[in-house]
Structures are given as structure tokens and as C-alpha cells.
Amino acid sequence: MFKVNDLKSTKPKLLWLVLPVVLIWGCNFAVMRVGVNDVGPFTLAAMRFFIAAVPLIFFVRRPKIPFWFIALYSLTFGFGQFSFLFSAINLGLPSGMASLLVQLQAVFTPILGFFVLRQRITLNTLFAIIISLSGLVVILFATVQSANIMPIVLGTLAALSWGASNVVIAWGTSRNYDYNPVALVIWASALLPVPFMFAAISSNELQGVGVMDIVNVLPSAIYLGLIATIIAYHLWVKAISLYNPTNVSPFSLLIPVIGLFLGSFIFDEVLNTTEIVGCILVIGGVIVHIINVRRSSSVKKAQMNH
């Protein structure tokens, strides 16, 4: 089984790790919107992480890392990110805009990485992020008039939590924590159903939720729990561990492009000309980032050969 330190000498291609994640998480937001229509946001989150943890936790050993590290990752990647995100969608944030707002993690991750880990932000990375963020600003300018402020604030807090979880992973790598990423995701997920169910009970969210509602939401919960959590976060954690969060996080800026088009296609969330221009800028920034990563990798290989 993969361990973080096992592949440092034989790194898989970064694109092979992150592009499947982009596709999975791009579809994520449409699935979330369907799910919260059947049950509330906290109930859906509890089901998601229960499915992600059980029964796999009985077959996967707990990572040999401090429990507080697992709990901190669980708090940031799970409870923080998805309590804010699901609540925002439940309050009416369109799925396309939700996929857009959480990509502010690409800004929060390098900033947090700089302050917490003293990680350097190159001018090339900064330039690529500025291009993509300009696309996000264009899209936000086109869509913010149709949404109230609270869902937008919650979506932004979800992005901050995601960025914090990226830095947690990078900090663990800097401490030479050796673990299987799947095991980390499964054990972190196992800590989440209880607090999410407590939040659901405290908010009276379970009132009126019947057996058929649970049955109807199962496909969404299974997608979110197995595909979007176990598979996607396994690849994401592996990528961050091998390439550091500053190199990896800008790829997620492709996710809102998929989210916006799916929202338009499935839910008739109108995608106007301004939003399309913003999407093109987002893609352009990611392309610049990919070229920079490949160029820097080539330079490092040449230096090592000499």
C-alpha cells in the first residue's frame, strides 16, 4: 500500500493525480444540491462521512501518526469545510457559484503555507493564480447580484477550511509523518458523523425527514462518501504530499468551470457571456501554472543530472 515517503523517488505525474480529482469534485456540487433537497446539510454530511468510514475502517489500520493530527485534519477538511459548504448550498447558493467560491482555497493555501510553513511563493505561481483569480472575480461579478451575502460568506469560509487542511498535510509531510493517504481519509472521516448528527439534531434538521428521504439521498451520499471522499481525497493528499500545496492547489481552479457548466445544464443555472469569459481566464491561469510546474521539474532534473 502507498505511503507518503514511498514514492518520493518515483513520483507519479502530477496531472495523473489531480485531473481525476478535478473531474470528480467538479460534479460534486451538483450531487450536493440534489442531496440537500432530500435531507438537510448536516444530515447529508453525516451520511457522507459514515459511508466513507464504514466498513472500510475495519480493514484499514489507523495511521501511525499522532491522533491529534488526524483530528486536526478531520476538523479542517471535513467539519469546517462541509458544514459551511452544505449550509451555503442549503441557504440557496447555486451549485455553480459554490464550486467557484471554494476555489478561493488556491489563494488561502499559499498564504497560509507562507505564514505557517514559510513556503516560498514563486512569481510564476503568483502570476498563474492572479490570472485564474481574475476569472473568478469576473464570474463573481456576474453572479453575486443574484445571491445574498450569507451563502457567499459561508462558501468563503469553506474555502478557508480547505486551504487549512492542505497546510495541515504539508506540515505533516515536513515532520516526516509516514502514512497511507487512504487510511488518513478513512480515519479522519470516522470522527465526523457524530458531530454532524449532533449539529443536525441541534438545528432541528431531522424533523420531517422520513425513511424514503434517506433512501432517496443514498445515491448522493454514496457518491460523496466513496468517490468524492475516499478516491478523490486519496489522490489529493498524495499529490500535496509529493508536490507541496502551492504547486497542487491552483489545479482546483478548474473545478468551478465544470461546476458552472453542470449547474447550467442540470439546474438551468444560466451561464452568461461574462461567466464564460471568466471560465476561460480560470483555465488560462491553470495552463500557465502547469507549464511552470513542468518547466521547473525539467530544470531540477537537468541540475540533478549535472
C-alpha positions in Angstrom: 0.0 0.0 0.0 1.1 3.5 -0.7 2.9 5.5 1.9 3.8 9.2 1.6 7.5 8.6 1.7 7.5 5.5 -0.6 7.1 7.4 -3.9 9.3 10.4 -3.3 11.9 8.9 -5.6 9.4 7.7 -8.2 6.8 10.4 -8.3 3.7 9.8 -10.5 2.8 12.6 -12.9 1.1 15.4 -11.1 -1.6 15.6 -13.8 -2.5 12.0 -13.4 -3.1 12.7 -9.7 -5.1 15.9 -9.9 -7.1 15.8 -13.1 -9.4 12.9 -11.9 -9.9 14.9 -8.7 -10.9 18.0 -10.7 -13.5 15.9 -12.6 -14.9 14.2 -9.5 -15.1 17.4 -7.5 -16.5 19.3 -10.4 -19.5 17.0 -10.4 -19.6 17.1 -6.6 -21.6 20.3 -6.3 -24.5 19.2 -8.5 -24.7 16.0 -6.3 -24.6 18.1 -3.2 -27.5 20.2 -4.4 -29.6 17.1 -5.1 -28.7 15.7 -1.7 -29.6 18.7 0.4 -33.0 18.8 -1.3 -33.9 15.5 0.3 -32.3 16.0 3.7 -30.6 18.9 5.5 -26.9 19.8 5.1 -25.7 18.3 8.4 -27.6 15.0 7.8 -26.2 14.7 4.3 -22.7 15.4 5.7 -23.1 12.8 8.4 -24.2 10.2 5.8 -21.3 11.1 3.6 -18.6 10.5 6.2 -20.3 7.5 7.6 -20.2 5.9 4.2 -16.6 7.0 3.7 -15.5 5.4 7.0 -17.7 2.2 7.3 -17.0 -0.6 6.7 -13.5 0.3 5.4 -12.2 1.3 8.8 -12.4 -2.3 9.9 -10.0 -3.3 7.2 -7.6 -0.3 7.3 -5.2 0.2 10.2 -5.1 3.6 11.9 -2.1 5.6 10.6 0.9 5.6 12.9 0.8 9.3 13.4 -0.4 11.3 16.4 -4.2 11.2 16.9 -4.4 15.0 17.2 -3.0 15.2 13.7 -5.9 13.0 12.4 -8.3 15.1 14.4 -6.9 18.4 13.1 -7.2 17.2 9.5 -10.7 15.9 10.2 -11.7 19.3 11.6 -10.4 21.3 8.7 -11.1 19.1 5.6 -14.3 17.7 7.0 -16.3 19.5 9.6 -15.1 23.0 8.8 -15.3 22.8 5.0 -18.5 20.9 4.6 -20.6 22.3 7.4 -20.0 25.7 5.8 -20.4 24.5 2.2 -23.5 22.3 2.7 -25.1 25.1 4.7 -24.4 27.6 2.0 -26.0 25.4 -0.6 -28.9 24.8 1.6 -29.4 28.6 2.0 -29.7 28.9 -1.8 -26.1 29.3 -3.0 -26.2 28.0 -6.6 -24.1 24.9 -7.2 -22.0 26.6 -9.8 -21.2 29.5 -7.5 -20.4 27.1 -4.7 -17.9 25.3 -6.9 -16.4 28.8 -7.6 -16.2 30.1 -4.1 -14.4 27.1 -2.5 -11.6 27.6 -5.1 -10.5 30.6 -3.1 -8.6 27.9 -1.3 -6.0 28.4 -4.0 -5.4 31.8 -2.5 -5.7 30.8 1.1 -3.3 27.7 0.7 -0.2 29.6 -0.4 -0.9 32.4 2.1 -1.3 30.0 5.0 1.6 28.0 3.7 3.8 31.1 3.7 2.9 32.1 7.3 2.7 28.6 8.9 5.4 26.8 6.9 7.4 29.6 5.4 6.9 28.1 2.0 8.1 30.3 -0.8 5.6 31.6 -3.4 7.3 32.0 -6.8 6.5 34.8 -9.2 5.3 32.3 -11.8 2.9 30.7 -9.4 1.7 34.1 -8.3 1.1 35.1 -11.9 -0.9 32.0 -12.7 -3.0 32.4 -9.6 -3.7 36.1 -10.5 -4.9 35.1 -13.9 -7.2 32.4 -12.6 -8.5 34.6 -9.8 -9.2 37.4 -12.3 -11.5 34.8 -13.9 -13.1 34.1 -10.6 -13.7 37.8 -9.9 -15.3 38.1 -13.4 -17.6 35.2 -12.6 -18.4 36.5 -9.2 -19.2 39.9 -10.6 -21.7 38.3 -13.0 -23.4 36.1 -10.4 -23.2 37.8 -7.0 -26.1 40.1 -7.7 -28.4 37.1 -7.6 -27.3 35.7 -4.2 -27.5 37.1 -0.7 -24.4 37.7 1.3 -24.6 34.9 3.9 -24.2 31.9 1.5 -21.2 33.7 -0.1 -19.6 34.2 3.4 -20.2 30.5 4.2 -18.7 29.5 0.9 -15.6 31.6 1.5 -15.2 30.0 5.0 -15.4 26.6 3.4 -12.5 27.6 1.1 -10.5 28.8 4.1 -11.0 25.4 5.8 -9.9 23.6 2.7 -6.8 25.7 2.5 -6.1 25.0 6.1 -6.4 21.2 5.5 -3.8 21.5 2.7 -1.4 23.2 5.0 -2.0 20.5 7.7 -1.0 17.8 5.2 2.1 19.8 4.2 3.0 20.3 7.8 2.8 16.6 8.5 5.0 15.9 5.5 7.6 18.3 6.8 7.6 16.3 10.1 8.2 13.1 8.1 4.8 11.6 9.1 4.6 8.3 7.2 1.1 7.1 6.4 -1.3 5.8 3.8 -3.4 8.7 2.5 -6.5 6.4 2.2 -6.1 5.4 5.9 -5.8 9.1 6.9 -9.0 10.0 5.0 -10.9 7.0 6.3 -9.9 7.6 10.0 -10.5 11.3 9.7 -13.9 10.6 8.2 -14.8 8.3 11.1 -14.6 11.2 13.5 -17.2 13.2 11.6 -20.6 11.5 11.7 -21.2 12.1 15.4 -20.6 15.9 15.4 -22.6 16.3 12.2 -25.5 14.4 13.6 -25.3 16.5 16.8 -25.5 19.6 14.6 -28.5 18.1 12.7 -30.3 17.4 16.0 -29.4 20.8 17.5 -30.8 22.6 14.4 -34.0 20.5 14.3 -33.0 19.4 10.8 -34.2 15.9 11.3 -37.8 16.9 11.8 -39.9 15.7 8.9 -37.1 13.5 7.5 -38.5 10.1 6.8 -37.2 6.7 5.7 -37.9 7.5 2.0 -35.9 10.7 2.3 -32.9 8.7 3.5 -33.4 6.2 0.7 -33.6 8.9 -1.9 -30.4 10.6 -0.7 -28.4 7.4 -0.6 -27.0 7.7 -4.2 -25.8 11.2 -3.5 -24.3 10.1 -0.1 -22.6 7.2 -1.7 -21.0 9.3 -4.5 -19.9 11.9 -1.9 -18.7 9.3 0.6 -16.8 6.8 -1.7 -15.9 8.7 -4.9 -15.6 12.3 -3.7 -14.0 11.5 -0.4 -12.1 8.2 -0.5 -10.9 8.2 -4.1 -10.6 11.9 -4.7 -9.0 12.8 -1.3 -6.6 9.9 -1.6 -5.3 11.4 -4.9 -5.3 14.9 -3.5 -3.4 14.1 -0.3 -0.9 12.1 -2.3 -0.4 15.0 -4.7 0.1 17.5 -1.9 2.5 15.2 0.0 4.7 14.7 -3.1 4.5 18.2 -4.8 3.5 20.6 -1.9 0.3 22.5 -1.7 1.5 25.6 -3.6 2.0 23.5 -6.7 -1.1 21.5 -6.3 -3.8 23.9 -5.2 -4.1 26.0 -8.4 -5.3 23.0 -10.3 -8.5 23.1 -8.3 -9.4 26.3 -10.1 -10.6 24.1 -12.9 -13.4 22.7 -10.7 -15.8 25.7 -10.9 -15.6 25.5 -14.7 -17.1 22.0 -14.5 -19.5 23.1 -11.7 -20.8 26.1 -13.6 -21.5 24.2 -16.8 -23.2 21.3 -14.9 -25.3 23.8 -12.9 -26.3 25.4 -16.2 -27.1 22.0 -17.8 -28.8 20.2 -15.0 -30.4 23.0 -12.9 -30.8 25.7 -15.6 -28.4 28.0 -13.7 -27.9 30.5 -16.5 -24.3 30.7 -17.7 -23.9 34.1 -19.4 -21.2 35.5 -21.7 -19.4 37.1 -18.7 -19.2 33.8 -16.9 -17.8 32.1 -19.9 -15.1 34.7 -20.2 -14.3 34.1 -16.5 -14.1 30.4 -17.1 -11.6 30.9 -20.0 -9.4 33.1 -17.7 -9.5 30.4 -15.0 -8.4 27.7 -17.5 -5.7 30.1 -18.8 -4.2 30.5 -15.4 -4.2 26.8 -14.7 -2.5 26.2 -18.1 0.2 28.8 -17.2 0.7 27.0 -13.8 1.0 23.6 -15.5 3.7 24.9 -17.9 5.6 26.5 -14.9 5.5 23.3 -12.9 6.7 21.2 -15.8 9.4 23.7 -16.6 10.7 23.8 -13.0 10.6 20.0 -12.9 12.7 19.8 -16.1 15.2 22.3 -14.6 15.6 20.3 -11.4 16.1 17.1 -13.4 18.8 18.8 -15.5 20.6 20.1 -12.4 20.5 16.7 -10.8 21.9 15.1 -14.0 24.8 17.5 -13.9 
